[in-house]
Amino acid sequence: MAAREIKDLAIFHRALDEMKLEEPEVVLVSGSDTGVVDRVLERLRTRLRKEEGAFESVVFSGEPGDEVRLHEEVCNIPLFSPYRLIIVRAGEELFRTVLAQKARAAVYKRDFAHIPDRTLLVIAHAGAPTKSLLSLFGDRILHLVTRDLYPNQVQDQIRAVAARLHLRLDEEAMHTLRESLDPRQSGVEAALQRLKAVLTPEELQRSVPVTRVREILFPSQGWDSFVLVDALFALDHRTLQRELLRFNPGNDSFLAILKLMLNRANEIRMARAGRDLGMNDEELLEFLDLKNRHPFVKKKILQRLGGELANISDQQLGAIYQLLVQLHRDFRGVVPVSNHKRIFEERALEVFFLRSATPA
């Protein structure tokens, strides 16, 4: 059995369908779009229920000690055990601990190269796995490499998935999907699968109009306020514009956005002070009152703060506070609600994007 690396989701799905369940390969989903693993698990569970009936399922989330428990789970087979599905989320965390010790890595390499029959191991790994990690499983690995789509690839991906699902979309519906969906294979796949599941047989016989797409996939047509604020402080203009296009005056409030922005600005100010005082990661998390979060969440927060500290200067942070004061005053009564979106776009563009592009 030779290791297989696949970059196309449809080809990977066919490989899953053809895989021998008695002696399955280790299924690895890596890269920037590990959300695909949920579709992979749904497909595998459906096949297991159909072909095996009952099966056990165990999930490891990368918490401390999970590497030991995973090894025990894989190697210790209880008598009369049904089929076993073992799922590892945040595999980059779990296997980093394994590979940190050569002796432990050697034991895992010995045992994981000969995983017992009727045991299916599925791993989600954010980012590119190292050669050392891949070597733990020998040739017995089925590997999907994922990546975010470039803007010009999103429409092609929508068309490809729609064709596979026998969905016909009018051009306005295509445009809405292209502008609204995250640029990831998993997002496109999940959205179109959901669309097909809701449409009636009669609707599937004709072109799906944009009104129906919006009713099913974007019922409120509202924004994700957290994504919008993340985009602002990451200086991600494309994502910011996408979220602003989703603004629904009936549900969305710019005052709520201003509150989130204030919280984020305060967090950046405190993080910069902590770093200036020489705090390490753990000290900084305690200073920000974040020490009790899940290790995976803490890692993501530190990564985000690292980018924001690099993107946002002290001078720009001061301008952000001034912007918040001005917008809060104006949106409280001076500017009509119908003009909030335009005013916010104009002033946020100047403070976040034009200032950041201007040499000091």
C-alpha positions as CSV (number, residue, x, y, z in Angstrom):
1,M,0.0,0.0,0.0
2,A,1.6,3.3,-1.1
3,A,1.1,6.7,0.5
4,R,-1.2,8.9,-1.5
5,E,-1.2,12.7,-1.6
6,I,-4.3,14.3,-3.2
7,K,-5.1,18.0,-3.7
8,D,-8.6,17.7,-5.3
9,L,-11.5,17.1,-3.0
10,A,-13.6,15.2,-5.5
11,I,-10.7,12.7,-6.2
12,F,-10.2,12.4,-2.4
13,H,-13.9,11.5,-1.9
14,R,-13.6,8.8,-4.5
15,A,-10.5,7.4,-2.7
16,L,-12.4,7.3,0.6
17,D,-15.2,5.4,-1.1
18,E,-12.8,2.9,-2.6
19,M,-10.7,2.4,0.6
20,K,-10.7,-1.1,2.1
21,L,-12.4,-0.7,5.5
22,E,-10.9,-3.9,6.8
23,E,-7.3,-2.5,6.4
24,P,-7.9,1.2,6.0
25,E,-5.3,3.8,5.4
26,V,-4.6,6.6,7.9
27,V,-6.7,9.6,6.6
28,L,-4.9,12.9,7.0
29,V,-6.4,16.3,6.1
30,S,-3.8,19.1,6.3
31,G,-3.4,22.7,5.1
32,S,-5.3,25.9,5.6
33,D,-8.8,24.5,5.1
34,T,-9.1,21.7,7.6
35,G,-12.8,22.4,7.8
36,V,-13.0,19.8,5.0
37,V,-12.5,17.2,7.7
38,D,-16.1,17.5,8.8
39,R,-17.3,16.6,5.3
40,V,-14.8,13.7,5.2
41,L,-16.1,12.4,8.6
42,E,-19.7,12.7,7.4
43,R,-18.8,10.6,4.3
44,L,-16.9,8.0,6.3
45,R,-19.6,7.6,9.0
46,T,-22.3,7.1,6.3
47,R,-20.2,4.4,4.7
48,L,-19.4,2.7,8.1
49,R,-23.1,2.7,9.1
50,K,-24.0,1.1,5.8
51,E,-21.2,-1.5,5.5
52,E,-20.2,-2.1,9.2
53,G,-23.3,-1.3,11.2
54,A,-22.2,-0.5,14.8
55,F,-18.8,1.2,15.3
56,E,-17.0,3.0,18.1
57,S,-15.9,6.7,17.8
58,V,-13.2,8.4,19.9
59,V,-12.2,12.0,19.5
60,F,-8.9,13.6,20.6
61,S,-8.7,17.4,20.5
62,G,-5.0,18.1,21.1
63,E,-5.3,18.6,24.9
64,P,-2.3,17.8,27.1
65,G,-1.9,14.0,27.5
66,D,-3.9,13.2,24.4
67,E,-0.8,11.9,22.7
68,V,-0.5,9.1,25.4
69,R,-4.2,8.3,25.3
70,L,-4.2,8.1,21.5
71,H,-1.3,5.6,21.5
72,E,-3.1,3.5,24.1
73,E,-6.4,3.7,22.1
74,V,-4.7,2.6,18.9
75,C,-2.6,-0.2,20.4
76,N,-4.9,-1.7,23.0
77,I,-7.7,-3.5,21.3
78,P,-10.5,-4.7,23.6
79,L,-11.9,-8.2,22.9
80,F,-15.0,-8.3,20.7
81,S,-14.5,-4.6,19.8
82,P,-16.6,-3.3,17.0
83,Y,-15.1,-1.2,14.2
84,R,-13.2,1.8,15.6
85,L,-13.2,5.3,14.2
86,I,-10.5,7.4,15.9
87,I,-10.5,11.2,15.2
88,V,-7.6,13.6,16.0
89,R,-8.4,17.3,15.8
90,A,-5.6,19.8,16.1
91,G,-3.2,17.1,15.1
92,E,-0.4,19.7,14.8
93,E,-0.6,20.2,18.6
94,L,-0.8,16.5,19.5
95,F,2.0,15.3,17.2
96,R,4.3,18.2,18.0
97,T,4.5,16.7,21.5
98,V,5.1,13.2,20.1
99,L,7.9,14.4,17.8
100,A,9.6,16.5,20.5
101,Q,11.1,13.3,22.0
102,K,13.1,11.0,19.7
103,A,12.5,7.9,21.9
104,R,8.7,8.5,22.0
105,A,8.6,9.2,18.2
106,A,10.4,5.9,17.5
107,V,7.8,4.0,19.5
108,Y,4.9,5.7,17.7
109,K,6.6,5.1,14.3
110,R,6.9,1.4,15.1
111,D,3.3,1.0,16.3
112,F,1.5,3.4,14.0
113,A,3.0,1.8,10.9
114,H,1.0,-1.3,11.9
115,I,-2.3,0.0,13.1
116,P,-4.7,-2.9,13.8
117,D,-7.3,-4.0,11.2
118,R,-10.8,-2.4,11.5
119,T,-9.3,0.7,13.0
120,L,-9.7,3.9,11.0
121,L,-7.6,6.9,12.1
122,V,-8.6,10.4,10.8
123,I,-6.3,13.4,11.5
124,A,-6.9,17.1,10.9
125,H,-3.7,19.0,10.8
126,A,-3.6,22.8,10.4
127,G,-0.7,23.8,8.1
128,A,1.8,21.5,6.3
129,P,2.8,18.3,8.2
130,T,6.5,17.7,8.5
131,K,8.3,14.7,7.0
132,S,8.8,13.4,10.5
133,L,5.1,13.3,11.2
134,L,4.3,11.7,7.8
135,S,6.9,9.0,8.5
136,L,5.1,7.9,11.6
137,F,2.5,6.1,9.4
138,G,4.8,4.7,6.8
139,D,3.2,4.1,3.4
140,R,-0.2,3.6,5.0
141,I,-1.6,7.1,4.5
142,L,-4.2,8.9,2.4
143,H,-3.4,12.6,2.5
144,L,-5.6,15.5,1.4
145,V,-3.7,18.7,1.1
146,T,-6.0,21.7,1.3
147,R,-5.5,25.4,0.7
148,D,-7.5,28.6,0.5
149,L,-8.8,29.5,-2.9
150,Y,-7.5,32.5,-4.8
151,P,-10.2,35.0,-5.6
152,N,-10.3,34.0,-9.3
153,Q,-10.7,30.3,-8.3
154,V,-13.8,30.7,-6.2
155,Q,-16.2,30.8,-9.1
156,D,-14.5,27.9,-10.8
157,Q,-14.9,25.9,-7.6
158,I,-18.6,26.8,-7.3
159,R,-19.2,25.7,-10.8
160,A,-17.3,22.4,-10.4
161,V,-19.2,21.5,-7.2
162,A,-22.5,22.6,-8.6
163,A,-21.9,20.4,-11.7
164,R,-21.1,17.4,-9.5
165,L,-24.2,17.9,-7.5
166,H,-26.4,18.5,-10.6
167,L,-27.2,22.0,-9.5
168,R,-28.0,24.8,-12.0
169,L,-27.4,28.3,-10.8
170,D,-28.3,31.6,-12.6
171,E,-25.6,34.2,-13.0
172,E,-26.8,36.4,-10.2
173,A,-26.9,33.5,-7.8
174,M,-23.3,32.7,-8.9
175,H,-22.3,36.3,-8.2
176,T,-23.9,36.2,-4.7
177,L,-22.2,32.9,-3.8
178,R,-18.8,34.2,-5.1
179,E,-19.0,37.3,-3.0
180,S,-20.5,35.7,0.2
181,L,-18.8,32.4,0.6
182,D,-15.4,32.0,2.3
183,P,-12.8,31.2,-0.3
184,R,-12.4,27.6,0.8
185,Q,-13.3,24.3,-0.8
186,S,-15.0,23.2,2.5
187,G,-17.2,26.3,2.5
188,V,-18.3,26.0,-1.1
189,E,-18.9,22.2,-0.7
190,A,-21.0,22.7,2.5
191,A,-23.0,25.5,1.2
192,L,-24.0,23.8,-2.1
193,Q,-24.7,20.5,-0.3
194,R,-27.1,22.4,2.1
195,L,-28.7,24.2,-0.9
196,K,-29.3,20.9,-2.7
197,A,-30.7,19.2,0.5
198,V,-33.4,22.0,0.8
199,L,-34.5,22.4,-2.8
200,T,-37.5,20.4,-4.0
201,P,-37.2,17.9,-6.8
202,E,-39.1,20.3,-9.0
203,E,-36.6,23.1,-8.2
204,L,-33.7,20.9,-9.0
205,Q,-35.0,20.5,-12.6
206,R,-34.5,24.2,-13.4
207,S,-32.0,27.0,-12.8
208,V,-31.9,28.1,-9.1
209,P,-32.6,31.9,-8.8
210,V,-30.6,34.2,-6.5
211,T,-33.7,34.8,-4.4
212,R,-33.9,31.1,-3.5
213,V,-30.2,31.0,-2.8
214,R,-30.5,33.9,-0.4
215,E,-33.5,32.4,1.3
216,I,-31.7,29.1,2.0
217,L,-28.1,30.1,2.6
218,F,-28.3,33.7,3.8
219,P,-31.7,34.1,5.4
220,S,-30.8,37.2,7.4
221,Q,-28.3,38.5,4.9
222,G,-26.5,39.9,8.0
223,W,-22.8,40.2,8.6
224,D,-20.6,38.3,11.0
225,S,-19.5,41.1,13.3
226,F,-16.5,39.2,14.7
227,V,-15.2,38.5,11.2
228,L,-15.7,42.1,10.2
229,V,-13.6,43.3,13.2
230,D,-11.0,40.7,12.6
231,A,-10.7,41.9,9.0
232,L,-10.3,45.5,10.1
233,F,-7.4,44.9,12.4
234,A,-5.8,42.4,10.0
235,L,-6.0,45.1,7.3
236,D,-7.9,42.6,5.2
237,H,-9.8,44.9,2.9
238,R,-11.4,42.1,0.8
239,T,-13.0,40.3,3.7
240,L,-14.1,43.7,5.2
241,Q,-15.9,44.6,2.0
242,R,-17.6,41.2,1.8
243,E,-19.0,41.5,5.3
244,L,-20.2,45.1,4.7
245,L,-22.1,43.8,1.7
246,R,-24.0,41.6,4.1
247,F,-25.1,44.5,6.2
248,N,-28.8,44.2,7.1
249,P,-30.2,47.4,8.6
250,G,-33.0,45.4,10.3
251,N,-30.6,43.2,12.3
252,D,-27.1,44.7,12.2
253,S,-25.8,47.6,14.3
254,F,-22.7,49.7,13.8
255,L,-22.8,50.6,17.5
256,A,-22.2,46.9,18.3
257,I,-19.2,46.9,15.9
258,L,-17.8,50.0,17.7
259,K,-17.9,48.1,21.0
260,L,-16.1,45.1,19.5
261,M,-13.5,47.5,18.0
262,L,-13.0,49.2,21.4
263,N,-12.4,45.8,23.0
264,R,-9.9,44.8,20.4
265,A,-8.1,48.2,20.6
266,N,-7.8,47.8,24.3
267,E,-6.4,44.3,24.0
268,I,-3.8,45.4,21.5
269,R,-2.8,48.3,23.8
270,M,-2.4,46.0,26.7
271,A,-0.6,43.3,24.7
272,R,1.9,46.0,23.5
273,A,2.5,47.1,27.0
274,G,3.0,43.5,28.1
275,R,5.5,42.8,25.3
276,D,7.4,46.1,26.1
277,L,7.7,44.8,29.7
278,G,9.3,41.6,28.4
279,M,6.4,39.2,29.1
280,N,6.5,35.8,27.6
281,D,3.4,34.1,26.1
282,E,2.0,32.7,29.3
283,E,2.6,35.9,31.2
284,L,0.9,37.9,28.5
285,L,-2.1,35.6,28.4
286,E,-2.5,35.9,32.2
287,F,-2.1,39.7,31.9
288,L,-5.0,39.7,29.3
289,D,-7.1,37.4,31.5
290,L,-7.0,34.7,28.9
291,K,-4.9,32.0,30.7
292,N,-7.9,29.7,31.2
293,R,-8.7,29.3,27.5
294,H,-8.2,26.0,25.6
295,P,-4.5,25.7,24.5
296,F,-5.5,25.7,20.8
297,V,-7.5,28.9,21.4
298,K,-4.7,30.6,23.2
299,K,-2.3,29.8,20.3
300,K,-4.7,31.4,17.9
301,I,-5.1,34.5,20.1
302,L,-1.3,34.9,20.3
303,Q,-0.9,34.5,16.5
304,R,-3.6,37.1,15.9
305,L,-2.1,39.5,18.4
306,G,1.3,39.1,16.8
307,G,-0.1,40.1,13.5
308,E,-2.1,43.0,14.9
309,L,0.9,44.4,16.9
310,A,2.9,44.4,13.6
311,N,0.0,46.0,11.6
312,I,-1.1,48.6,14.1
313,S,1.3,51.3,15.3
314,D,0.9,53.3,18.4
315,Q,0.0,56.3,16.2
316,Q,-2.6,54.4,14.3
317,L,-4.0,53.0,17.6
318,G,-4.5,56.5,18.8
319,A,-6.3,57.3,15.5
320,I,-8.6,54.3,16.0
321,Y,-9.6,55.5,19.5
322,Q,-10.4,59.0,18.0
323,L,-12.4,57.3,15.3
324,L,-14.4,55.3,17.8
325,V,-15.2,58.4,19.9
326,Q,-16.3,60.3,16.8
327,L,-18.4,57.5,15.3
328,H,-20.1,56.8,18.7
329,R,-21.1,60.4,19.0
330,D,-22.3,60.7,15.4
331,F,-24.2,57.3,15.4
332,R,-25.9,58.2,18.7
333,G,-28.0,60.9,17.0
334,V,-26.2,63.1,14.5
335,V,-26.0,60.8,11.5
336,P,-29.2,59.1,10.3
337,V,-29.1,55.2,10.4
338,S,-29.4,55.1,6.6
339,N,-26.0,56.8,6.4
340,H,-24.1,54.7,9.0
341,K,-22.7,52.3,6.5
342,R,-21.3,55.0,4.2
343,I,-19.8,57.0,7.0
344,F,-18.3,53.9,8.6
345,E,-16.7,52.8,5.3
346,E,-15.2,56.2,4.5
347,R,-13.7,56.8,8.0
348,A,-12.6,53.2,8.6
349,L,-10.9,53.1,5.2
350,E,-8.9,56.3,6.0
351,V,-7.8,55.2,9.5
352,F,-7.1,51.5,8.9
353,F,-6.0,51.3,5.3
354,L,-4.8,54.7,4.0
355,R,-2.8,55.5,7.1
356,S,-1.2,52.0,7.1
357,A,-0.1,52.6,3.5
358,T,1.4,56.0,4.2
359,P,5.1,56.1,4.9
360,A,6.0,57.4,8.4
